[in-house]
């Protein structure tokens, strides 16, 4: 069994088909011919035939090496740091346990004995390999070594970024303040954070990251570091480092774990220095979600799929900032885009680059506003237009007129629910009859946190909670607890949706100037499930908690 090639073993065990094996081998040969050789496991995961976890588990059985899920292991930083970070990064290994003179080392390449000889020479410990996925090892490395060897931050001048040659460049890249800035972004990405807040106070600077919608403290650093860190981030973002009295915006790219991140930076003068907020945007390297992966219920998914089949009209996605509107729009574009269709977008910023779609970025300073870009796009023979956001009446009117003249228009608005979105368009000055004749439908959405299945605690719902869920009897519900796997009782987020499709009855109500309550009642009669109804279903299924239901849908 041990001498069988891994590909043949996976076929024998039914993990992949012989045809899939040939595709993997062909892709490997192609990569080698292009001068970028890839491991078998990397290719099989890239092609989507197996997940990295499933492949690692299958490999562990074949090699008779223990598989370890690092997300469920509390890695001791002191033990991990017995292996120097440069060696851990180079070989993608992390020490997770120590017994006498032996280190248990997680690796994705347990048969590469050169790695373990290097570890023994460097540390004096024998290395016992266990198998883990590369992604989980890199995440564990980032957590275990975070800020451990940054040196004396206070001794680093803020102007050491002038680079004359390769040697001085290496010195800058290893400078403590540069490593601090780099590791903040790396750690935030590995924690699946969307934003980083660097906040100056009188005696310290607080660094927080937004994970699953909540701000979590990453670390506090000495207030003396604030100016140097702000200067470093402003410098690589293309801002004016001499100007500290006005807000500035910039951007830079950083590669973490082989993925190139598009990082947006905003500075704002505060009492004790400049507050820096960094947004980490997904890139083309991270695959666009498909419609069936958006978390829609079967009813909502069928409704949304029927809406995007319309050849012309307006589809709006609405919700507060950070509610996943862009993800939904990109998924819709991915379903619509075909070689015979011209899809053009105007966005601020372009968050995810998609092959086969023409994407235009707003640049207000140069006069490239949403409305100016839209006028030009209409002369580019488009079939489908995606407008990042209908920010003003001019943009909204151009979008509505484009829909009436035979284009499919997708866009977003910031409103609380689907029915009020329709009223908002009329309030923006667009005639009600134009809204009625052009609008295909509205999708309102929110993101709710998903309970950790390992530690959630079951109980029966109270009478007050039954009223919140619009039910008349008690049902089993779950509360968040918190464990070493999740930290705060939640792992990840999912979306809830409220979709109003503009049937003939609703279009008549819109044309007659109906209010949001009247439109909402008509939509419910047509089968629309409101946001509260959707999250109530998730609570009863044990996916999320009553606390989340209240947080995302509570209204006085």
C-alpha positions, 0 to 999 in steps of 0.5 A: 500500500505504501508503494502505490502512487498517491494518485492511484491510491486516491482512485482505488479508495474512490476519492477521485475518478481515473479521468480526474487523475489524468486531469491532475497529472496533465495540469502538473505537467503543464505547470512544470513546463511553464517553470512553476512546478506544483505538488500533486496535492496543490493541483488536486485542490486547485481543480476542486476534486478534493478539499485540502482537508480531505486530501490531507486525511487521505494522505495520512492514511496512506502514509500512516502518519497522524492527521491533526486539525490545527484549528482544534489544537491550542498551539503553545507559542513558547513551544512553537518558537523553539523552531525559528520563524524563518525556518517555520516559514521556509519549510511550512512547519510548526511545533505543537508539542514537546516531550523530553527531547522530542518535538511534535511538528505539523507539516504538509510534507511528512516524507521530506526528511531533510526538513526534520534534519534541519530542525534537529540541527537548529534546535537539538530536538528530534522531530516527530511529524504529524500531517496538517494542511498547508493553510492551517499551518500558515495560520498557526504560524502567524498566530504563534509567532505574532509580534514575537521578534519585532525587536526594539520598535522605539529605536526605528526611525520613521524615515528608514524607507529610502532604498538605494540598493538590494542590501539596504532593501533587505535591511528595511524589510527586516526593520521592526516597524516594517515587520510590525506593519506586515505582520498586522496585515498577515495576522488579520488576514489569517484571522479572516478579518475584514478591517484593521483599526489602528487607534492612537490614545494618550498612553498606548495605541490599540490595534483591533480587527473586525472578525465576523462583524465584531471588533477584536483586540489584536494587540496594544503597542507603545504610543511611541510606535504610533507615528512610525507605524502610521508613516510606514502605512501612509508611505506604502499606500502612496499618501503624503507622509508630511501631511498629518492635518487632513484625512487621506486615502491610499492603497497597497498590495501585500502577498499573504500565504500565496494570495495577493491582497488589495489593501485600502488604507484611510487615515483620519487625524485624531487628538493623539495622532492619526487613526488608520483603518485598513480594509482587506479586500478579496482579490481574483485569487479568491474564487467568486462564490456561486449563487448556491453558496450565498446562504439563500433558502431554496425558495429565495434561490429559485426566485433570485435565479428567475430574476437574473434571467430577465433580459432587461430591468433593474435588480437592487441589492440592499443592506448596511455596509458590510452585509455582503451586497458585493458578494451577492452581486459578484455571484450574480455576475458570475452566473450571467457572464457568458461569451455572447454577453457584454458585461460592464461594471462601474465600481468604487473600488473594484473589489474582485477582478473577474475574467470576462467582465469589463470592470471600471473604477471610479476616480472622483479626482479625475472626474470619473464619477459614477454618473460620468462613467455610466454615460460612457458605458451606455455608449459601449454596447453593454448588455448587463451593467453593474453599478457599485452603488446608486449614491445620488439621484443622477446615478439612479436615474441613469440606471433606471433609464438604461433598464428601460432602454433594454439593459439589465442593471444590477446595483446596491442601495443602503436601506433597511429592507426591500420595501423601503428601497422601492420608496427610496427610489421615488424619494430620490426623484425618479417618477413612480411609473418609471420605477414600476416599469423598470424594477425586476426585484429587490434583495435585502440582506444581512449577515448573521453569525453561525454558532460553533457546533462544538460548544453551542448549548441547547435550551427551550425558547421563552414566551418572549422569544417565541413572539420574536420568532413569530411562533406560538410554542416553545422550540429548542434553541441554542446559545453561544458558549465559546471554546478553544475552537471558536473563542466567542461561540461563533464560527463564520457567518451566513446571509439572510435574505428578503426578496421582493419580486415586482409582480404585476400587482406590486408594480401597480402599487408602486405606480400608484405611490404606495408606501413601504408597508403596503408594498411589504404586505402585498409581497408577503401575500405573494410568498416573500419571507421577511428578514425576521422570518428567515433568521427565525428559521435559522434559530430554530435549525440551530444555525444561529442564536436569538441574540443574533436575531435581535441584533440584525432584525430588532426594531422598536 
